[in-house]
Amino acid sequence: MCEQHLERTGIVLLTLVLYTCTPVNPAVQSVIHCSHSHCLTVTSLAVVWQQVEPNFAPALKKWGLLHKTLCFLSLSLSAALVLLFLCWMFGRSCNGQTPQWFQDISTALFHSPGNFSIGGLFPINELTSNLSQREEPDDIHCDRTSEYGLGLSLVMKFAVDEINGNSKLLPGVRMGFQIFDTCRQSAVIVKPTMLFLTKDSSQEISVMCNYTEYSTRVMAVIGPQTSEMTSVIGKLLGFFLMPQISYRATSDTFSDKRLYPSFFRTAEAIIELLKKFNWNWVAIVGSEDEYGKKGVQELSSLAAQNSICVAYEALIPVDSDATRALEEILKRIKEANVSVVVLFSVYKQVKQFFTDVIDQNMTAVWIGSTSWALHKEITTLPDIQNVGTILVFADMTQELVLLNEYAKELFSKLGKEREVRMRQSEAPSNTTASPSLFNPCPMCSDLSSDNISIINNPFCQHTASSVYGAVYSVAHAMHRLLECNSTMCRKRADHNVYPWQVPTSTCSSNCEPGQVHRVKGFHSCCFDCIDCREGTFLNSTKDIQCTDCPKGQWSTIRSTNCTFPTYFFLSWSCPESLALLLAGVVLLICQGAAGILFFHHRRTPLVRASGGPLSALTLLSLMGGCACIVLFLGTPNDGVCYLQQPLNALFPTITLSTILALSLQVICVTEFPDQAASHLAHLRGPGSWLLLLASCGVQAGLCGWFVQEGTSLSVHVTTMEVKFVKKFLRCPVEPMLGFGLMQGFNGLLALVSFMCTFMAQKPARQYNLARDITFSTLVYCVVWVVFIPIYTGLTDKDKSITQVIAILLSNVGLLASFFFPKCHLLLTNPDLNTPDYFHTFLEGTPPTSQEEQEQ
């Protein structure tokens, strides 16, 4: 389905890595989301879809060919898919059971007792009051449930339940939680914050001179969501030194900007994106709150420093109707003829903004900040794909593996409780009741498995890991404070613990061995840990940069020292060597058996027609070439390396020279039958030996030049540029030209023999010697032609193994094609081993008239 969406959507999601200074989730991960109505694709510095689409055309053309294959595979996989579906239907997992602590999940969604509690602030409901008409400090109505905020509160409950179910983190200690609604309003968030600061479980705040031993209702606060609300309660909580961990606030207005640079890094990333595409005529629109104002201000300042002209700036009202303001903003954007608009705003204003953009059929490149990236209410707007290209920056997150299973179990229990209430004829839940401080979601008692989408909401999933990490940071702090190990805590659960005691306070965690500190910002205590790359090492923990390895030494990534390289080779006991040796021994036995058989029939016409003494030399050279594979095994040294390539080139030369001599005899007999008898004796006697000596002389010269121009193994190892810790050691094949000439000369001999015999006419009712030569030389040529492209792309170890395999295969081809047919005749048809059956090749006499007629 995504292919169809990609063809018609103009939305491209750009996810860039944004750093964060919260102690909860310092790492960031990318999110790729395919929503219900749009397919969002990740790209780096993407262009508009019309520019991207041609890049996909070649791949789409192949779809027709792939379609049939995919259909066939789908039939093959259908049975497996049915089994997986049944497994999913009848059990939560095919591989195991859900965690045991799932059985103890409580259906209390917003409050749970414990030895100590943490507070949570989430936007569970949406504002329904008109704040512009508020004249008294009465209750603000927030009566419309937000699935996003409700989902985040359930994530916090999940994290607390998981911690309580894990006996190793806080053994013997139970963590509780109290979750309240923020309504995304600063005026609403103050009430639960004041409740957090009440003494113990009361609803009173004591006025004291010293709050050192003052026990508050909660030990830490998770939230709120936005930078503005964080700044509202930050100073109040800071007076009591109560830890506050925000899971989504990015603005640094509530603290020193040099310590919390993530807000400005977002702005800098947007500027880098504009510079990358040379977009120097842009508009900047923000929400009229602290987040938007700061964003517009910072972007405008950075734009001026980077020669980017801001054609128009505007703020979207937050607390009042923005309809007229948006009309004016869009009108001014059109008048300025701007094609790129940066939106630094909270998601509500962005939703209203894009609604008007869609109504006016406007198109542009829209660049968004993290506050509304991937928000479902934006990505699911009708016709959002028609606004042009949307690039947003999103924090990278991690998946919570058990969250979905936990939600299914929780909602299943809630559904069962609802059924019990209905069977007992109790009055149905009052889902129309207004939310209150201690019950922010009256309708949640009617939740069931049908409401799993609350957790599956992509925007909720995107923020879930931050909430999860925030809760765990508090749990780990309590683990240290109560001096716990995996089995017990030294301090009792009822030990007096105060919020001002999160035991260490560092801007950055300690670096691991092999990492150096790289200071970030203006404070030396805030740093990133950078891995020492390969070839460098950490000489001292006080070093600010990695030290290069001395010449001749190397290191792996994150090393604290350098080492001299070690070498390995094809030892006699390794599986590859044993397999090659076994193949070589079997081949030697076969060659020896053929030699014995030929020696036993040395005076017969078959052996004489096959070359007589030359056939013995051919077999001996084959055996020598097979035995030389041992030069590739074991510890290499200078002597072995001087002999390795020359011997493995010279032995095949002897074999192929004798075969070439026979090929010349065949062509003389078949192509020049009238003169064959007078010249055959010269070709079979001195001519064959002269050809053999000439061929071996040429090959010996090539081998000598190769050895002279090459580098010895000891020199090769000494002069090698060390960029490895461990390396396969093989004899240097240098120069490659010499190696190519040696093997090429043998290939030339085989090719000439093949050309001489592959068209030779078979004598009627006689042995076909040309057939044996043709197939044996053809096999040899094919093996080494295939060897060339394979050899060039392999590692050193695989090159050695491949060359040995090529040597063995070419020997097998020569033995099987040239000698085995003759051995078969000697063993199974000895009656054919007569002068008449070989007289054409032995005597060079043409076929008789009767033979020609039969042929």
N, C-alpha and C positions, 0 to 999 in steps of 0.2 A: 504493500500500500504506500510505502514511503516514496517509491518511484513516482507515483501519480502526484503526490503532494509536492515533490521536488520540482516537477514540471510546471506547477502553477503557483507556487509560493515564491514570494520575494524576500522572505525572512531568512536571514542568516545570523546564527548565534556565534558571536566571537567571545570565547572564554579566555581570559588572560590570567596569569598567576598574580594574585594580589597578596601582599604580605599583611599580616595582622599582628598586633601587639597584645592581644588578649592572652591570658595564661591558659585558656581553655583549648584552643585549637590553633597552634602556631603554624601547622602545616595546612596547605590548601590543596584541594583536588578538583579536577574539572568535572562538570556535569553536562551530559548530553541528553536532551529531553525530546522525545517525540510525543507531542500532545495529541489530544483527541482530534483536533481539526487541522493541525499544522505539523509539518516535519521540520524540526530545527536542526540544522547541520553545523558541525564545528568546522571552522576554517581559520587559518591564521591570516589576519589582515586581508579579509575577503573583499572583493569588489561586488558591484551590483550583479544581480542574477543574470542579466543579459550578457555580462562579460564572462561569467562563470560557465554558463550553459554549454558553449562550444567545447569546453574541455571534457565534458561528459559524453559527447556525441560518439566517439569511437567505441566507448564501452557499451553504449545503448545499442549500437548496431550489432554487437555480438549477442544481444539478448535473444534474438531469434534462434541462434544455434544452441544457446544454453538452455532454451526453454524445454526442448525435447528431453535433454539429459536430466534436467531438474524434475520433469514429470515422471521419468522412469525411476529416479531415485526416490521420489515421494511415494511411489507404490511400494518400493522395497522397504521404506522406513515406516509404512503405515502401521504394521503390526507392532513395532516398537513404540510408536506414539500412542496406540491404544492401550498398551500395557502401562505406559507412564501415566496416562489419563486415569486409568482404573486405580493405579497406585496413589495418585493424588486424591481421588474421590474417597478411598477407603482408609487412608492413613495420612498423617501429616508429613511423614517422611518415609522413603523406602529404605533408608540407611540406618535409621535410629529413631529413638523416642525424643520427645521434647524434654527440656530440662525439668528436673524434679520440682524445682521451685515454682513452676507454672501452676502446680496444683494448689499453691497457697496464695494465688493472686486475689487481692481484695477488690471488691467492686466500689470501694470508696474512691472517687476520682480526684477529689481536691484536698482531702485531709486524711492524714494517717499518723497515728501516734508513734513515738520512738524515744530512745534514750536521749537523743538530741534531734532537732528538726532544722530543716532549711526552708526558706521561703521562695516562692516562685511568682513572678509577675508576667502574665501573658495576655495578649489581646483576645480574650475569649469571646467578647461581644463587640458589636459595632454601635457607634453613637446613633441614637434616635432623637435626642433632644436638640432643640435649636438654641445653641449657645449664645447667639446674638440677642435673644430675648430673655436671657437669664438675668434676673435682678436680685435674687437671694441665694445664699449659699446652701440651697436645698439639694436634694439628690438629683444627680444627672442620670437620665434614663439611657440605658444601653441594653436594648431589648432584642437585638437581632444577633444571633449566634454566628460567630466567624469560625468556619471549619479549620482555617489555618491556625488561629490561636488555640482552639480546642485541641487540635492535633499536637501542637508543641507542648501543651500541658500534659497530654498523655505520654509524650516522650519522656518528660521529667519523671512521671510516675513509673514508667518502664525502667528508667535508669536506677531509681531508688529501690524498686523491687528486685532488680538484678543484683544490686550491691548487697541487699539483705539476704538474697539467696546464695551469695558467694561467701562462704564461711571463712575464706582466707583473707579477705580485705579488712573486715571489721568483725573478727570472731567474738561472739558474745555481746555484740553491740548492735542495736537496731536504729536505723536512720528513719526519721519521720519527715513529713513534708506538709506544707500549707501553701496552697496555690490560690491566688486571687486574680481578679480581672483588672486590666488597666484601661480597657475601652479605647486604647490609643489616645487617651486624653491626660494631659498633665494634671487637670483638676481632679481626676478620678484616682490617680495613682498615689496621691498623698495619704489617703485613708488607710489602705493596706500597709503602706510603709510605716505609718505611725503605729499600726497594730503590731508589726514586727518588732518594734522597739519597746513594747510594753513588757513589764516585768513578769518573767515566767509565763504562766498561762492566764494571767489576768488581762484586763483591758485598761490598765492604768500605767502611765509613765511617771516615774518618780523624779522629782527635782532634787538632785544631789550635788554635793561639791566634788565628789570623786566617784567616777563610774567604773573604777578598776574592777570591783567585785560585783558589778551590776549584771545580772543574768537576764538576757533578753529572751523573747519568745522563740527566736530562730538564731542559728549560728552564722548563717550566710544567706545572701539573697541572689537568686538566679534571675537576671533580667534587669530592667525591662528591655523592650525591643529597640526603640529609636534613640538616637543621640540626644534629642531634646528632652525626652522623659528621663533619661539617665542623668542629665545635668540637673534636672529638677530635684531629684532625691539624693543625688550623689553627695552633696555637702552635708545633708542631714545624716545619712548613714556614716559618712566620714567622721562626724563628731564622735560617734560611738566606736570608731575604727572597725565597723562591721564590714566584712568582705562583700563586695558587690561584683558579680561577674555577668556582664552583658553578653548575650549570645548573638547580637546582630548590630549593635551600635558601631558606627564607623567614624563618626565625627570626633574630633579631639577637643571640642570646646570645653568639656568638663575636666580637662587635665592639661598638663604641659604638652604643647604640641611637639616638642622635641622628643618626648617619650612615647607618643602615640602617633606615628607618622602614617598610619594606614590610610587616613582620609586623604592626605595630600598625595600619597602614592597613586590613589585612584585618579585624581586629577592629572597627575603627571602621565599616567598611562594613556589617558584620553588625548592629551597633547601629543604624545608620541604617535598615536594612531593617526591623528590629523596630519602630522608631519610626514608620516610614511606615504600617505596618498596625496600629499601636496594640496590638502584642503585648507586654504588660507582665507576663505570667506565664509564665515559660519555665524549661526545664531545660537545663543545660550539661553535656555529657559529653565527656571528652577521653581521649587515650591516655596511659598512665602512662610517658611519656618526656619529654624536655626540651621537645619541641615541644608536646605536649598540655598539660603542666603550665603552661607559659607562656601558652598560649592561654586556658585556663580562668581563670587568674589575671587576665589582662588583660581578658577579657570580663566577668568578675564586677565588676571595678573600674569599667569603663565603664558597665555596666548600672546600678550604684548611682548614678553621676553623672547618669544620664538617666532616673531614676524608673522603671526596669524591675526588677521583682522576680524574683530567681532562686529558684525554688521548690526546686530540687534540683541538686546538683553531684556528679559522680562521675568516677572515672578507671578506664579499662579496663586490666588488667594486660598487659604486653608480653612479659615473659620467662617467664611461666608460664601454665598453663591458665586461661583466662578464663571458662569455662563457668559456674561458680558465681557469679562476680562479675557476669556479665551477667544472670543470673536475678534477682539482687538489684537491679540497676540498673533493669531493666524493671519489676519489682514496685513499686519506689519511684516511678517515673514515673507508673504507673497510679494509685497512691495519692494522688499530688500533684495528680491531675486536670489534667495539663499537656497542652496541644494543640500546643505548639511546642517542639522540641528542637534545640539547637545541637550539632553534632558537630565538635569540633576535634581530629581524630585522624589518624593515619597510616592508609593504606588497609586494611592487614591486619585491624586491630581493627574498622574500619567494616564490612568484609565479614562478620566473625563476628557483629557487632552486628545487622546487617540480617537475617542468617540466622535469628537468634533472634526478631527482630521479625516476620518472615514466619511462623515457626512458631506464634507466639502471636496471629496475626491482629490485630496492633496497627496503628492508623492515626493519623497526625498530620502536622504540617508539619515536615519535617526540613531543617535549614539546615546546609550543609557548607562547610568551608574548602577551600583550593586543593589540599591534599595528596591528596585522593581525588576531586577533581572529574573527571568523565569517565573514571574508571578502568574498563576493560573488565570486570574481575572484579566490579565493583559493578553496572554497568548491565546485565549479562547474568545476574544472579542470577534463578533461577526465581521467578515471581510477584512480582518487585520492584514491578510496577505496582500491586499491591494495598496498598502500605504508606501511601498517601496522596500528599501533594505533597512533592517534593524540590526544594529550591532550593540551588544550589551556586555558589560563586564560582570562576571559572576565568580564568587569565591568557590574554590574547589572543595568538595566534601567527601567524606567516606561513608560507605554503606553500613547501616546497622543490621547485621545479619538476622538477629532474632526478633526485630521489631514487628515485622508483619505477623509472625506466628504468635507473638505476645498479644497483639491487637485482636487477632482472631479468637484467642482464648478468652480475653477480657470481654469482648463483645458477645461471645457465646454465653458467658456467665450472666451478663446483663440481660440477654434475651431470655434465659431460663428463669431468672428472677421475675421478669415481667410476666412470663407465662404462669408462674406460681401465683402471683398477685391476682391475675385474671381468673384463675381457677378457684381461688378462695373468695371470689366475688368482692374483692376489695375495690374501692373506687379507683378509677384509672388515674395515672399521674396527671397533675395539673400542669400540662405543658404550656398553658397560656399565662402562667404566673410570671411575674417580673423577676429577673435575676436580683439576688441580694448579695451582700458582702460575703457571706459564708456559703452561699449556694449560687455561684455565678451562672450555672447552667441547669435550670429546672427540667428541661426536656431530656437531659442526658440519662435519666433513669429509664427512658424508653429506647435507649440505644440497643442495637442487636447486630448480628453478623452482617446485616444488609448495609451497615454504616461504615464498612471497612475503608471506604474511599476517603474518610477523614484522615487516615494515616497515609494512604497512598497518594494523597495530593502532592504533586511534584514540588511545589513551593515549600510545603511542610517537610518533605524528604530532604530538600536542599538545606534547611536550617537545623534538621534534627541532630546531626552530629555535633553541632556547636552546643546545643542544650545538653546533650549526652555528656560531652566532654566537660562542661561546666559543673555538672553534678559530680562527676568522678574526681574533678580537681578538689572539691570539698571533701570527698570521702578519703582521698589519699592524704590530705592535710590532717584529718582526724586520725588516720592510721598512724601518722608520725607523732601526733600530739599525745595520743593514748599509748604510745610505745608498743604498737602491736607487731606481732609476727604472723605467720600463717596459721597458728593454732590458738593464740590467746593474746590478750592485751594486758600489759603490766598494770595499767591504771584501770580501775573499775568503770563500768558504764555510767555510774552515778557520780563520777568524779567531777568536781567543779571545773567546767570548761567555759571560757569566755570568748566572745567573737574576736577580740584583739589578739588572741594567742594563735594563722595560716603560716608554722614555725620558722620558716626561712622566707626571705623576700629577695628574689633576684630577678633581674631583667631578662637574663638568658640562662639556660641550663648549661651545665658543664659539658665541655666537648669530649668526644670519645678519643681514644688513642689514634694518632694519625690524622687529627684534625687541628687546624689552626684557627685562632680567633680573628675575625674580621669585624672591626668596630663599625657599628651603624649609628647614624644620628650623631649627636653631640656628646654622648656619654660613653666613657670607656667601659662601663659595666654592661652596656647593651651591645651584643655582638652576635654575629652569625658564625656557625661552625662550618668551615670549608674543608672538604676532603683533600688531602694531599694526593695529587694525581700520580699516575704511573711515572716512574723515573725520578720521583722526589720523595722526601721523607721528613718527618718531624724530628728535628735534632734535639729540641728542648721544648718543654711545655710553655715556656715563656716566649718562644719565637712567634713573630707575627706573620711569617711566611714560611713556606716549605723550602727545604734545601735540596738543590739538585744532587743527584747521585754522582759519585766520582766516575771518571772514565773507566769503562770495563765492568761496571756494576749497574744493577737495575733494581727496581722495587715495584711492587704491586700497589694498587690504590690503597690509601690510608695506612701507609707503612711507617714504622718508627725507625727503620734502618734499611740500608741497601745491602745486597748480597751479590757475590759473584754468580754468574749463571751456571746452571747445571744442564748436562746434556743426557739425552736418552737415545736409544737406537733399537734396531730390530734384534733383540737378544735371542739366543737360541731357544729359550724356554717360553717366549711369548706365543700366544695362539696363532698370530699371523705367520710367524716363522715356522712353527710346527706344521701348519697347513701347507706352506710352500715346500718345505722339506719333504713332506709325505708325497706331494704331487711329483716332485723331482725324482724321488726314489722309485716310484712306480714307473715313471717315464724311462729312467735308466734301465730298469729291469726289462721293459718292453724292447728298448733299443738293443740291449745285450742279447735278448732272445732272438731278435731278428738277425743280429750278427752271427750268432752260433748257427742258425739255420742256413744262412748264406754260405758260411764257411764249410758246412757239411756238404753243400751242393755246389762248391766253388768251380767245378769243372763242367757243370751242366750248361746247356744253351741259355737258360734264363739268366743265370748269373753273368755269363759272358756278354749277353745282350744288354744287361743293366750296367755295364761298365767294367766288369771283372774286378781288378784291383782297386779301381776308382770307387766301386760300391762300398768296399771295405773302408776306404778313406772317408767316404761320405758318412758312414755310420759312426766312425770314430770321432769325426768333427761334431756330429750331432750330440754324441755323448759328452764331449768336452764342453760344448756350449751349455748343456744341461747341468753339468757339474759346476760350472762357473757361477751359478746362482748363489753359491755359498759366500762369494765375495761381497754380497749385499747384506749378509747376516753377521751378527757379532759386533764386537768393538772395532770400528774402523781405525786404520792407521795409514801412514804415508805409503807404505809398500802395497797394501791392499788397494788403495785408491789409484795408484799408478797402473795397476793391472786390471781394475774392474771394467772400465769401459772398453779399453783396447781388446781384451780377450773376448768380451761379449760381442765385439764386432768382427774379430778375425775368424773365429770358429764358423759362424754362418757364412763367411766369405768362401771358406774351403768347400762347405757343403754346396753352396749355390754355384760355385765354379765347376764342380764336377757335373752338376745337373745341366749347366749351360753347355758343357762339352757334349753331353748326350743329346741335348736339343739341336746342336749343330749337325750331329750325325743323322738325327731324325729328318731334319729339313733337307739334308743332302739326299737321303734315300727317297723321300716322298716327292720332292720338287725336281730333282735332277737324277732320275732313275738310270739314265743311260750312262752317265759319268760316275755314278756312285761307287761302282765296284772298284774303279781305279783309284779313287781318292779316299775311300772309307778307311783303308789301312793307315793312311797318314793322320786322318782325324782321330782315329781310335788310339793310335800309339803316341808319337811325339807331340802331335797337335794338342791333345787333351792335357798333357803335362805342361806344355808351354803356356796354354791358356790358364791353367791352374796357378803356375808360378807368376804369370803376369798379373793376374787378379790379386793374388796374395801380396805381391810387391806393391801394387797401388794402395791396397788397404793398409799395409804396414807403414807406408809413407804417411798416410793420413793419420794413423795412430801415433806415429812419432811426432808429427806436428802438434797433435792434440796434447800429448804429454808435455812437450816443450813449452807450449804457450799457456798451459794450464797452471793452476795454483795448487801447491801441495796442501794437504789437510791442515798441517800444523800452522802454515802461514795464513791459511784461510781463517782458522779459529782466532789467531792472534790479531788479525786486521779486521775482524768482523765488528760492525757497529752493534754494540750490545743495547738492545731495547726489549729485553725479555729476561725472565727469571729462569724459565725452563724451555729448552728447545730440542727438537729432534736433530741429531747429528748424522749427516750423510756426506759421502765424498762429494766434493764440489765438481759440478759438471760445467767446466769452463775451459775454453770458450764454447758457447753453445753452437757456434758455427762448425767447430770441429766435430762435435757430437752429431750434428745434422749431416755432415759430409760422410762420416763413417756409416751411419745407418742408411743414408741415401744411396751410397755406392752399393750396398747389399740389395736395396730395393731395386736399383737399376739392373743388377744381374738377374734378379727374379723376374723383372718385367720383360727383359730381352728373351729369357727362356720361354716365358708365357707367349710372347708374340711369335716365337718360332714354331710353336706346337699347337696353338689353339685352333688353327685352321688346317692342320695336317690331315691328310686323307688316311683313313684306317685301312691297312692291308687286309684283303679278304681272307677270312679263316685263319688269321694270325693274331698274335698278341699285340694289343694296342699300347705301345710304350709312350706314345704322345699323350694319351689320356692321363697317365700318371704324372707326367711332367707338368701338364697344364693345370691340373687341380692342385698339386703341391705348391707351385709357384703362385697360383692365385690366392691360396690361403695365406701364404706368407705376406703377400702385398696387402691384403685386406687387413690383417692383424696390425701391421705397422702404420698403415694409413689411418686406421681408427685410433691408434695409440697417440698420434701427434696432438689432436685437439684435446683429448682427455688429459694428457700429461701436462700441458701448459697451465691448466687451471687448478692443479692440485697442490696440497701442502707437501713439504719435504718428505714426510713419512709416506704419504700416499703415492708420491712419485716413485719412491724406491719399490714399493709393493707392486705398483702398476707396471714398472719396467720388468720386474721378475715374472709377473703374469704374462706379459707380452712375449718374453723369451720362451717360456714354457709352451704357450699356445702356438707360436710359430714352429717350435720343434715338434709338437704334436701334429701339426698340419703336414709338415714334411714327412714325418714317419708314417702317418696314417694314409696319406695320399700317394706317396711314392713307393714305400716298402711293403705295406700291409697287403695290397692286391697281389704282389709277387709271392709273399709268404702264404697267402691263401691258396694260390695255385700250387705251390710246392707241397702243401699239406693235404689239400683236398683233390687236386687233379694232377698228380705226378705224371700221368700218361701224356699230358700235353707238353711236358718239358722235353721237347724233341727238336732236332735241327729244322724239321719242316715247319714247325709252328713259329720259329724265330728267324727263318732263313733270310727274309727281307732285310732285317736289321743286322744280321751277322755277316751276310755276304754282299748285301747291297744289290741283289738281283731283283729286277722288276717282276711283278706278278705275271703268271702265265695267262694265256688267252682264256683258258677255262676259269681261272680265278677272277679275271676281269669280268667275265660274263656273270659269274655268280655274284660278284659285288654289285 
